[in-house]
């Protein structure tokens, strides 16, 4: 079955960096677009970044452009989210998504001084 396992979340000071990973299995990763979403307390889940399958074309929410970078390693069936210049408003649970259907369990990112 499809499994998505996120890791890399934690507590970081404003201005700091984190790198999230999502290890995928159970489907053909290399031909699947991948997405990162986030959900803050009391807010709807929002799309943060997406990356296409083969060409690796990326797109970002306006709120993270220039600070976050999504990438993928098809040999490792893993998608990453490099987050720099983190702000308190980036605090949320971050989820990996595949095929617009499957979700990981999420990883908590907290940005606080």
LINPE-V886110 format. One record per backbone hydrogen bond with DSSP energy under -1.0 kcal/mol. NH is the residue of the N-H (numbers start at 0). CO is the residue of the C=O. Records with the same first field share a line. If there is no record, write none. Layout:
NH: CO, CO
This chain:
2: 24
4: 22
6: 20
11: 109
14: 85
15: 12
17: 82
19: 80
20: 6
21: 78
22: 4
23: 76
24: 2
28: 26
31: 28
33: 50
34: 96
35: 48
36: 94
37: 45
38: 92
42: 39
45: 37
47: 35
48: 35
49: 58
50: 33
51: 56
58: 49
60: 47
63: 60
64: 60
66: 63
67: 63
68: 81
70: 79
72: 77
77: 72
78: 21
79: 70
80: 19
81: 68
82: 17
83: 66
85: 15
89: 86
90: 87
91: 108
92: 38
93: 106
94: 36
96: 34
97: 101
98: 32
100: 97
101: 97
103: 95
106: 93
108: 91
109: 9
111: 11
